[in-house]
């Protein structure tokens, strides 16, 4: 049966005191998103995470912080009450080490979006954003480090990464159907490796840029300039700086041409892991002796973001260079490392 295209009604302009709900706000991206909206002058932000508030990376002044597990339906309804816009970034996830070893935990994140999208709908939210991932793409297209950039249509035929990728793909479908069947405006961004300050940098959930920064900082501190790299170092990725990510989320969620339409949100600057190490060495002013763990989790051979669609629709794409973003990230992780050495409490993931 052919689907009838829904008419898109124009929303009233957002008022500065309209309630914005952000889940996963004790973590990296959502915490920075709360800060972003606060800086834009929004005064009614409800930030939610299951971690104790003392372990959140960012505590934004004036933001209501709730410690609740949004994999439980009752909590989702409490969280969404009165919401005008909902940004769901909550998930059990981490770097490749976590994703490959804890697939059940990643899959169980589907409970979060299932309950959150329903709660947002029942609360009458005007807009609902879902944070998907490039892990939703067909893995058969990512078997070569010299991979062509992935465009949005490459998610199908489906062959997502086991666990995490499939959860993202199915959750995208929920968002699309809540628009097509129920008329709630939903928005879906497929993140490509977000990094930057106020993120996970130790503990097993950190991603490659943060992990390598920490290893170099540790090596300098301990006068042991050996570094272990997962895989052979030839794997390629693009990495998006956090400031570009939160700006992109805002732009995507307020573009009616993107309702229920997955879109890449990532940098198109492709680098190998070996090159990433070299860039961090240059920032730190050292040369590390590299060894390679070929048995370690390393994910697909190559992945890059095709930004043709986002440039066409938004006339914008993430533009912070990797060199600039890494310099800021290294500086922040070094400050966290030094604080922890002094016995001060810091967040690690």
C-alpha positions in Angstrom: 0.0 0.0 0.0 1.4 3.4 -1.0 1.9 5.7 2.0 0.1 9.0 2.0 2.4 11.9 2.5 1.6 13.9 5.6 1.1 17.6 5.5 3.7 19.5 7.6 2.1 22.1 9.8 4.1 25.1 10.9 5.0 25.2 14.6 4.7 28.2 16.7 8.1 29.8 17.4 9.9 28.3 20.4 9.8 30.5 23.5 12.8 30.8 25.7 10.8 29.2 28.6 9.4 26.3 26.6 10.5 23.0 28.2 13.4 21.2 26.4 14.1 17.6 27.6 17.5 16.0 27.1 18.3 12.4 28.0 21.7 11.0 28.5 22.7 14.5 29.8 25.3 13.1 32.3 27.3 11.9 29.3 29.3 13.6 26.6 27.1 14.8 23.7 23.9 15.4 25.7 25.7 17.3 28.4 27.2 19.6 25.8 23.8 19.9 24.2 22.3 21.2 27.4 25.1 23.7 27.7 24.5 24.7 24.0 20.8 25.4 24.6 21.5 27.2 27.8 23.9 29.5 26.1 21.2 30.2 23.5 19.1 31.6 26.3 16.7 28.7 26.9 15.7 28.8 30.6 13.6 25.6 31.0 15.9 22.6 30.3 15.3 19.2 32.0 18.5 17.1 31.8 18.2 13.4 32.6 20.7 10.5 33.2 20.7 7.3 35.2 24.2 8.1 36.6 24.4 9.8 39.9 24.4 13.5 39.4 27.8 13.8 41.0 29.3 11.7 38.2 27.9 13.9 35.3 30.5 15.6 33.2 28.7 18.9 32.9 26.5 20.7 35.5 24.9 23.6 33.6 23.7 26.4 35.9 19.9 26.7 35.9 19.2 23.3 34.3 17.0 20.8 36.1 19.0 17.6 36.6 17.2 14.3 37.2 18.7 11.0 38.0 16.4 8.5 36.3 16.7 5.4 34.2 14.8 6.0 31.0 14.8 2.4 29.9 11.7 2.2 32.3 8.4 3.5 30.8 7.2 5.2 34.0 10.3 7.3 34.2 10.0 8.3 30.5 6.5 9.7 31.1 7.7 11.6 34.1 10.6 13.0 32.1 8.5 14.1 29.1 5.7 15.8 31.0 5.2 19.3 29.7 8.0 18.9 27.1 7.8 21.0 23.9 11.0 19.4 22.4 12.7 16.1 23.4 16.2 15.1 22.6 16.9 11.4 23.3 20.6 10.7 23.5 20.5 8.1 26.3 22.1 4.8 25.5 24.4 2.1 26.9 27.3 2.5 24.6 31.0 3.4 24.3 34.0 2.9 22.0 34.6 -0.2 19.9 35.8 -2.2 22.9 32.4 -1.7 24.6 30.3 -2.2 21.5 31.9 -5.5 20.5 32.0 -7.0 24.0 28.6 -5.9 25.4 26.1 -6.4 22.5 23.2 -7.3 24.8 23.6 -4.1 26.7 23.7 -2.2 23.4 20.6 -4.0 22.2 18.7 -3.3 25.4 19.0 0.5 24.6 16.0 -0.1 22.3 13.9 0.0 25.4 15.0 3.6 25.9 13.8 4.9 22.6 10.7 2.7 22.6 9.5 4.2 25.8 10.8 7.7 25.2 9.2 8.2 21.8 5.8 7.0 23.2 6.1 9.2 26.2 7.0 12.2 24.1 4.0 11.6 21.8 1.6 11.2 24.8 3.0 14.4 26.3 2.3 16.3 23.1 5.9 17.2 22.4 6.2 19.1 19.1 9.6 17.7 18.1 11.6 14.5 19.0 15.3 14.0 18.1 16.9 10.6 18.1 20.7 10.1 18.1 21.4 7.3 15.7 24.9 6.1 14.6 26.9 5.3 11.5 27.0 1.8 13.0 23.6 1.4 11.4 25.3 1.2 7.9 25.8 -2.0 6.0 29.1 -3.4 7.2 29.7 -5.0 3.8 30.4 -1.5 2.4 33.1 -0.9 5.1 35.6 -3.7 4.5 38.4 -1.6 3.0 40.3 1.3 4.6 40.0 3.2 1.4 36.2 3.1 1.7 33.9 5.4 -0.2 32.0 7.8 2.0 28.6 6.4 3.2 25.5 8.1 2.0 22.2 7.8 3.8 20.7 5.1 1.5 23.6 2.8 2.3 21.8 1.6 5.5 19.8 -0.7 3.2 19.9 -3.6 2.4 20.5 -3.8 6.1 23.6 -5.5 7.5 24.3 -3.3 10.5 26.9 -3.9 13.2 25.7 -6.6 15.6 24.1 -5.3 18.7 24.6 -1.5 18.7 24.0 -1.0 14.9 20.8 -3.0 14.8 19.4 -1.3 17.8 20.0 2.1 16.1 18.4 0.9 12.8 15.2 -0.4 14.5 14.9 2.7 16.7 15.1 4.9 13.5 12.2 3.0 12.2 10.2 3.7 15.4 10.8 7.4 14.9 9.8 7.3 11.2 6.5 5.5 12.0 5.6 7.9 14.8 5.6 10.6 12.1 3.9 8.6 9.4 1.2 7.1 11.6 0.8 9.5 14.5 2.1 12.8 13.2 4.8 13.6 15.7 7.7 15.4 14.1 10.8 13.2 14.6 14.4 13.8 13.5 17.2 11.3 13.2 21.0 12.0 12.9 23.5 9.3 12.3 26.6 10.4 14.3 30.1 9.7 13.0 32.6 9.4 15.9 32.0 12.4 18.1 35.0 13.6 20.2 36.0 16.6 22.3 36.2 17.9 25.8 33.8 16.8 28.6 33.7 13.2 27.2 34.7 9.7 28.2 38.5 9.4 28.3 39.2 6.3 30.5 37.5 3.2 31.9 36.7 1.2 28.7 34.0 3.2 27.0 36.2 5.9 25.5 36.6 6.2 21.7 39.8 6.3 19.8 40.8 10.1 19.9 40.3 10.2 23.7 42.0 6.8 24.3 45.0 7.8 22.3 45.3 11.2 24.0 45.2 9.5 27.4 47.8 6.8 26.4 50.2 9.5 25.2 49.6 11.6 28.4 50.2 8.5 30.5 53.3 7.6 28.6 54.8 11.1 29.1 53.9 11.1 32.8 55.4 7.6 33.4 58.4 8.1 31.1 57.3 5.1 29.0 56.7 6.1 25.4 55.3 2.8 24.3 51.8 2.8 22.9 49.5 -0.2 22.1 47.2 0.4 19.1 44.2 -1.8 18.5 44.3 -3.5 15.1 47.0 -2.7 12.5 46.4 1.0 12.6 45.3 1.1 8.9 41.6 1.3 9.9 40.1 4.6 8.7 37.5 6.8 10.3 36.2 10.4 10.3 35.9 12.2 13.6 33.5 15.1 14.4 34.2 17.7 17.0 31.6 18.2 19.7 30.8 21.8 18.9 29.9 20.9 15.3 27.7 18.0 16.6 25.5 20.1 18.9 25.1 22.8 16.3 24.1 20.1 13.8 21.6 18.6 16.2 19.9 22.0 16.6 19.8 22.6 12.8 18.5 19.2 11.9 15.8 19.2 14.6 14.5 22.6 13.3 14.4 21.7 9.6 11.0 20.4 8.5 12.5 19.1 5.3 14.2 16.5 7.5 11.2 15.1 9.4 11.6 11.3 9.8 14.6 11.4 7.5 17.9 9.9 8.7 20.8 12.2 7.9 24.6 11.9 8.4 26.1 14.2 11.0 29.8 13.8 10.8 33.1 15.1 9.4 34.2 14.0 5.9 37.9 14.3 6.9 39.0 10.6 6.6 42.1 9.5 8.5 43.7 6.2 9.5 44.3 5.4 13.2 48.0 5.6 12.6 47.6 9.1 11.3 45.4 9.9 14.3 48.3 8.8 16.6 50.7 10.9 14.6 48.6 14.0 15.0 48.3 13.5 18.8 52.1 12.9 19.0 52.6 16.3 17.2 50.3 18.0 19.7 52.2 16.4 22.7 55.6 17.0 21.2 56.7 13.3 21.5 57.3 10.2 19.4 55.8 7.0 20.6 57.0 3.5 20.0 54.0 1.7 18.5 53.0 -1.9 18.9 49.8 -3.4 17.5 47.2 -5.7 19.1 45.7 -7.5 16.2 43.3 -9.4 18.4 41.7 -6.3 20.0 38.3 -5.0 18.9 38.7 -2.7 15.9 35.4 -2.6 14.1 35.0 -2.1 10.4 38.0 -1.5 8.1 36.9 2.0 7.0 34.0 4.4 7.5 33.5 8.0 6.3 30.5 10.4 6.1 29.1 11.4 2.8 27.9 15.0 3.4 26.2 15.6 0.1 22.8 15.5 1.6 23.4 17.7 4.7 25.1 20.3 2.5 22.2 20.3 0.1 19.5 20.6 2.8 21.2 22.8 5.5 23.9 24.5 3.3 26.3 23.4 6.1 28.5 20.6 7.3 30.7 19.9 10.3 33.8 22.0 9.6 36.2 21.9 12.6 39.5 20.4 11.4 40.8 17.3 13.2 44.0 19.2 14.1 42.1 22.0 15.9 39.7 19.6 17.7 42.3 17.3 18.8 44.4 20.1 20.3 41.4 21.1 22.5 40.6 17.5 23.4 44.2 16.8 24.4 44.4 19.9 26.6 41.2 19.0 28.4 42.1 15.3 29.0 45.5 16.4 30.2 43.9 18.7 32.8 41.6 15.8 33.9 44.5 13.4 34.2 46.5 15.9 36.3 43.5 16.5 38.6 43.0 12.8 39.1 46.7 12.5 40.0 46.2 15.1 42.7 43.3 13.0 44.1 40.6 15.2 42.8 37.4 13.6 41.6 36.9 13.6 37.8 34.5 11.9 35.4 35.9 9.1 33.2 32.8 7.5 31.7 
